[in-house]
C-alpha cells in the first residue's frame, strides 16, 4: 500500500480549501482532570471525512483520556465533542450511531468464533440482515480472516485479534472510527495490514482518529496532533511538523553514551542531547558550527567517540524540541 498515494487521494478528494469541508468530528476546549492530575487541557480538534488524524505522544500524555471524551465514555469538565454535528454530551446515542470505537483492551468473546463475534456485533448495531453478509465478506476480504472464521477468538494471534476487533468496530459502517493504540503489541506484518485496512476505509470517506505511542507511525497519517501532558503541541501535516525543527541534528557514535552525554550537557550552542538506541543525538543551534562544537566538547572532556554525523530529524526529535516550549 503506497502511503504517499493515499495522502494524495485524500487531499484530492476533499478538494479546495480545508475550511470548505464539513468536519465529521469537532472538539472544542475539552478538559478533564482526575483530582490534581490534569489529563486533558483545553483540546481543540477537527477531523474531516476520509482523513486519518494521528494522535501521537508517549504513555501518560493523555491520549486514551482524550479519545474516551470524544466517544462519550467520559464526561468532560469543560468543552464538548460533536460527531456529525451531534454533541456527544447532549445526544450520546445519536452520536454513537455514527462512530466506531476500539479501545486498547477490546473485549471480544473468547469462546465465540471469528464469524460469531462479528455477527454478535452486527446484532448489537442492528445491521439489517440484507446487508450483513455483504459487509461480512467485505471485512473478511480486508482483514484476511476468512480462513479463520471458525476459530475461537481466544485462539487468535495478537495481530489477528486486533483485526477481528477492528472488523467488529466497522460492521455498522461508521462515519468516524476512533482507535486507541491499535498496533501496540502486534508483529510488523500485522501492523502493516492494520494500516492497509485503515487506508482502504479512509479512501471511502471514513474519518479516522488513531492514537499511537510510536512516533514513526505519524508519517502514515494525513495530519498529526502531537500531545504532551494533556495539551496539543501542534496539529499539521507530517511534512510541515518535521519542518518545524530549526536546529541542526547530529548523531554521535560512542561506546559510552553517559560520558558523551555528560560532556555535551551545558555546552553553549548545544540545545539538547539524548540517547536514541545505540547512539547519542545532539541538537545544536543553527550557525553554531555544530559538528566542530560537538567534536571539540567531546575531546576536551575525554569522552571517546567513533564519529559525528549530521542527520535529518524524525518525529521524536521534533516532539522533544516542541516539548521544551510547554
N, C-alpha and C positions, 0 to 999 in steps of 0.2 A: 504494500500500500504506500503510495507516494504522499508524504506529509505535505510537501510544498504544493502539489496539485490540489489537495483537499483544502488548504488555506485559500488558494486562488479561486477555487469553485465557490467557497463561502463568500468571499468578497464580491465575486461576480454576481452571485445570487441576490445579495442584499441590494447591490447597485446604489449609486448616488451617495449623498451624504448620509452618515450613520444616523443623524438626527431624524431622518425621514422614515426610519424603520421603527415599527412598533415593538416595544420590548415585551417579551413574554414574562420576564421576571424583573421586578424593580424593588429595591430595598432602600429605605431612607432612614438614616440615623439609628440603625439597630444597635441597641445597647443591652448588655446582660452582665450582671455581677453575681457572684456567689460569695456572700459575706464580704471580706476585704479584697477578694480576687475579682479584678475587672477582666472578665473573659472576652467580651466583645465591646468595643468602644466606638460608637458613632459610625458604623459602617454604611456606606452607600454603594450600591451595585446596580448595574443594568445588564441584562442578557437578552440577546435578540434571537429570533428563530434561526435555527441552523448554526448557531455559534457554540463553540466549545470554550468555556471560560475555565481556566485553571486557577485553583486557589492553592497557592504554593507557600509552604512555610514549615518550620521544624515542629517536632512534637511539642505540644503545650502552647502553640501560637494562637489557638482559638478557632481552628478550622472546623472541628466537629460541632462545637457550640454554635457557630455561625450557621452551619448547614441545618442544625436542628431548629434554629429560629426561622429559617427560610421555609421549612416544611410544616411548621406549627407544632412540632414535638415539644418545644419550649416556648413560653410566652416571654416577649421582650420586656425589659424595664422601661424602655423608651423606643420610639421609632416603629416602623412597620415594614412588612414584606407583602408584596402583591404578585399573584400569578395570573397572567391573562387579564389584568385589571381588577382581579378579585382580591381584596385584602384578606390575608390568611387569618388574622385575628378576628375578623368580623364574620367570615363565612368559610370556616376551615374545611367543611365537607365539599363545598363548591370548588375551592382551590385544589384540594387533593385529587379531585377527579381529573385534573389537568396535569398532574405530576407523578413521576415515579421516583421512589427514594430507596437507595441501597446503603444502609449504614455499614460501619466497619464489621460489626458482628451480625451478619444477616442470618436469621434463623429459618432454615429450611427443615422439613420433616425428614429426619434421617432414615426412617423406615419406609418412606414412600419413594417410589422410583422417580427418575428424572421426569418422565411423562406425567406421573400423578402429581408431582409438585407443581408443575406448570398449570395443569388443569385445575388444581385446587385454587391457585391464584386467579385463574380465569373466572372461576365461580365467584371469588371474593370481589372481583371488579365487575361482575355482571357482563362479561363479554358475551355477546349474542352467539348462540350455537352455530348459526350460519357462518359466522366469522372465525370461529375458534380454530377449526382445522387448518384454514389458510394461514392464520397467524402462527400456529404451532409449527407448520412446515417451514415458514419463513425464518422463525427463530432458530430452528434446528439447522437450517442452512447457514446462518450467520455464525452460530456458536459451535458448529460441528459436533453437536451432541447426539445426533440421530443414532449413531451406532450404540449409544449407551442409554437409550430410552427406558430400558427395563432394569437398569442398575439402580439400587438404592442410593439416595443422596449421600448417606453416611459412608459409602464405599468409594466416593469420588476423590480424585486428587485435589489439591488446593486450587489449582487453576481451573479445573473443570467445575468445581463447586462454585467458584466466583462467576463463571459463565452461566451456570444454572441460575444463580441468584439474579444476575443481570437480566436473564430471559424472563424470570418471574416479574421483575420490575417493569418490563417492556410489554407484557402481554396485552395490556389495555391501551397500547399506542398513546402514551402520554405526550403532551406538548413540551414538557420540561422534565429532564432527567437529572437527578441530584445524586451524586455518588461520593461516598466518603472513603477515600483511600482504597479504591477497588483493586489496585495492583500490588498492595502490600502483601508480602508472603507468598507470591506466586513466582514460578520459574520464568526465565526470559521469554521463552516461546509463548507461554500463556499470556504474558504481559503484552506482547505484540499483538496477539489475537484479540485481546480485550480492546485494545486501541483500534484495531480494524473494525470491530463491531461499532464502536463509538463514531468513527468516521462515516460508516455507512448510514447510520441514523441521522447524523448531522447533515449529510448530503440531502436527506429527505425533509429537512426543516425542523428536526427536533433540537431544541436548545438543551445544552448540557453544561452542568457545573460539576467539576470533578476536583476533589481535593487530593493532594499528594505531598508527602514529605520529600519526594525525590526531585531535586532541582532540575535534573536532566529532562524530566517529563514536561517542563514548562514549554520547551520548544515545539511540542506536539500540539499545543493549543492555539486557537485563533487570537485570543487575548489572555493575559495573565494578571492575576492580582497577587502581589507578594504581601503576606500577612505576618505581623510580628506583634506579640503581646496584645492581641485583640484589635490592632489597628491595621488598616490597609496602607502599606507604604507607597505603593504605586499600582495603577492598573493601565496596561497598554499592550500593544503588540509585542511579541517576544523580541524582535529585532530592535524596536525602539527602547525597550528596557535595557538590553545589552549596550545600546548606545549611550546610556546614562553614565557608564563607567568612565570617569575623567582622569584617573590615574594611569600610570604605566605599571604593568604587572610582570613580575619576574618569578621564575621557578629556580629554586636553589637545590641542587643535588648534594646531599650531605649524609654522612653516616651518623651524625649526632644532631638530631633535629632540635633538641632542647638547647644545646650550646649555641647553635646557629641562631635560634630564635632570640636567645638572651643577648647575643652580640648585636642584633639588629634593633632590638627594642630600645626606644628612646632616642634613636639617631634622627637628627633633624633631616626632614625630607622623606623619611620612611613613615608612611601613614599607618600601616598595619602589616603584621606578618603572622602567619598561621600555618599549621601543618595541613597537608592535603595528601592523604595516602602516605607514600614513602618519601615525599618531597616537602620542601618548605616554600610557601608562596609569600612574596613580599610586594606590597603596593607602594610605589614611590610617586611623589608629586611630579606632575609634568614639568619638564625643564630642569629637574634636579640632577640630571645625569645619573639616572637610576642604577644602571649596571655598574658603573665605576664606583658609585656611592656604596653599593652593597658589597662589592668585592673588597673595597678598602676597609669597611667596617668589620668584615669577617677576618681579614688578615690582621688588622690591628689588635683584635681580641682573640687571636689564635684559635678561631673556630674553623675546623677543617671543612673543605667543600670540594666537590669534583667539578661543578660547573654552575654558571649563572646564565640563564637564557630568558629573553623576553617572550611572553606568551599572550594569547588572547584570553580575555575574561569569560567565564561562564556565569550561569545564574547564581551560583553560590557566591561567587566573588562580588557580583552586583548587590546581592542581598546583604552581605556583610558591610559593604560601603554605605548602603542606604540606612542600615540599622544604626549607624553611628549618629545620624541626624535626628533620631527619635529618642 
